[in-house]
Amino acid sequence: MLFHIYKKGGDFTENGKLKVAVTAVRGLYPVKDATVTVFDGNESEIKSEKTDQSGQTGEIILPAPDKALSLDKDNKKVPYNSYKIKVSAEGFSDETLINVPVFSGVTSLQRVVLT
């Protein structure tokens, strides 16, 4: 499994943002008060928050590698950082996503459909 994960100690000097949109019934209905938890590669919790009435979290700021990596043709490193996300809500099965990419200077939207 490829996992380029946030490492403590300042490995990354830039940040990206992640928003999570949680829905149910094939994505038709937002899930309010779902708990969204973001983990690093050591399974350490980085951030946990609840979704609002539209089923979305706020912007979660996460460390990411320098965006210049994506412009360097000789670069061998991935230009993003990956995270694990766990989503849970009362009355639904938990959902876990791995290798969710976060790029520097970009707000990524991760959609999650609970069943």
Disulfide bonds with the S-S distance in Angstrom:
none
